[in-house]
């Protein structure tokens, strides 16, 4: 299980998240932390997880501005 903090990328987290997802092996779990702003990144991240053929295990609001998702390949 690895944790990736993408908050510093703001709305531009998708390319880095996709890069990370494509490097994981079957059975590995990844935790991503990103800034939500207007909540559109939540749907973007869910779509990206599906596109990369991962399973979304959990998605929750971490605090007022951050969101955490847990995925598994």
C-alpha positions as CSV (number, residue, x, y, z in Angstrom):
1,X,0.0,0.0,0.0
2,X,1.4,3.4,-1.0
3,X,0.1,6.9,-0.3
4,X,0.4,9.7,-2.8
5,X,-0.1,13.4,-1.9
6,X,-1.3,15.2,-5.0
7,X,-2.6,18.3,-3.2
8,X,0.2,20.5,-4.5
9,X,-1.0,19.9,-8.0
10,X,-4.4,21.5,-7.4
11,X,-6.7,20.8,-10.4
12,X,-3.8,19.4,-12.4
13,X,-3.5,16.1,-10.5
14,X,-4.9,13.8,-13.3
15,X,-1.8,13.3,-15.4
16,X,0.3,12.4,-12.3
17,X,-2.4,10.2,-11.0
18,X,-2.7,8.3,-14.3
19,X,1.1,7.9,-14.4
20,X,1.1,6.4,-10.9
21,X,-1.8,4.1,-11.6
22,X,-0.2,2.8,-14.8
23,X,2.9,1.8,-12.8
24,X,1.1,-0.3,-10.1
25,X,1.0,-4.1,-10.1
26,X,-2.1,-6.3,-9.8
27,X,-3.3,-6.5,-6.2
28,X,-1.5,-3.3,-5.0
29,X,-3.5,-0.6,-3.2
30,X,-2.9,3.1,-3.6
31,X,-4.2,6.0,-1.5
32,X,-4.4,9.4,-3.2
33,X,-4.9,12.7,-1.4
34,X,-6.0,15.7,-3.5
35,X,-7.6,19.1,-3.2
36,X,-11.3,19.1,-4.1
37,X,-12.2,22.8,-4.6
38,X,-15.5,22.7,-6.4
39,X,-16.0,18.9,-6.1
40,X,-15.4,18.3,-9.9
41,X,-12.0,16.5,-9.1
42,X,-14.0,13.8,-7.3
43,X,-15.8,12.7,-10.4
44,X,-12.6,13.2,-12.5
45,X,-10.7,10.9,-10.2
46,X,-13.5,8.2,-10.2
47,X,-13.5,8.3,-14.0
48,X,-9.8,8.0,-14.2
49,X,-9.8,5.0,-11.8
50,X,-12.4,3.3,-14.0
51,X,-10.5,4.1,-17.2
52,X,-7.3,2.6,-15.7
53,X,-9.3,-0.6,-14.7
54,X,-8.9,-0.1,-11.0
55,X,-11.4,-0.7,-8.3
56,X,-12.4,2.3,-6.2
57,X,-12.4,0.9,-2.6
58,X,-13.1,4.2,-0.7
59,X,-13.7,7.8,-1.3
60,X,-14.0,10.3,1.6
61,X,-13.6,13.9,2.5
62,X,-10.4,14.2,4.6
63,X,-11.0,17.8,5.8
64,X,-12.5,21.0,4.5
65,X,-10.5,21.0,1.2
66,X,-9.0,17.6,0.8
67,X,-10.3,14.3,-0.5
68,X,-8.9,10.8,-0.2
69,X,-9.5,7.9,-2.4
70,X,-8.3,4.3,-2.0
71,X,-7.9,2.2,-5.2
72,X,-6.8,-1.4,-6.0
73,X,-5.8,-2.9,-9.3
